[in-house]
Amino acid sequence: MSGDAGGVGPGPIRVRDASERDWSAIWPIVAEVARAGETFAMEAAPDERVARADWMRGRVVVAGDADGVVLGTANMYANRPAQGSHVASGSIMVAAEARGRGAGRALVREMISWARRSGYAGIQFNAVVETNTAAVRLYESEGFVVIGTVPGAFAHPDRGRVGLHILWRSLTD
């Protein structure tokens, strides 16, 4: 996830399934997060066609304000095929100007709810940048634990090589 949502105005956050028509609102968020280079291992200037194919897989949702402005997005899917398909995973991105409003939390909660309804045993995030402290705090407040950190696995544009956390949340307790 890239931060938590905030700053765009008052009102409740609503999460809904995304459609192909939502890509025009999702793409600027993906491009912005990529350009920053601080939270996702991806090209700084991704090809839109490739980014769309990558993001719009599995279940995709958007978080919007009361006016329907898309503040963030998430995708959700099985972490691994076959013997690993009982564990969910996904990615969450929130627009920079929206962080702090709760879109990130709404997206995390929707992922947990979806994974539970879908019968997954847990959720694993494979690569949460350790310097993305807002995301780490959010995930921990929603029951995730850091089960390990790969030292120096992420090349941060300002801080050099930093660790990537692996986070886990059981859904069987």
Secondary structure as GFF3:
##gff-version 3
##sequence-region A 1 173
A	DSSP	beta_strand	14	17	.	.	.	ID=ss1
A	DSSP	three_ten_helix	20	22	.	.	.	ID=ss2
A	DSSP	alpha_helix	23	36	.	.	.	ID=ss3
A	DSSP	alpha_helix	48	55	.	.	.	ID=ss4
A	DSSP	beta_strand	59	64	.	.	.	ID=ss5
A	DSSP	beta_strand	70	78	.	.	.	ID=ss6
A	DSSP	three_ten_helix	82	84	.	.	.	ID=ss7
A	DSSP	beta_strand	87	94	.	.	.	ID=ss8
A	DSSP	three_ten_helix	96	98	.	.	.	ID=ss9
A	DSSP	alpha_helix	103	117	.	.	.	ID=ss10
A	DSSP	beta_strand	122	129	.	.	.	ID=ss11
A	DSSP	alpha_helix	133	141	.	.	.	ID=ss12
A	DSSP	beta_strand	145	156	.	.	.	ID=ss13
A	DSSP	beta_strand	160	170	.	.	.	ID=ss14
###
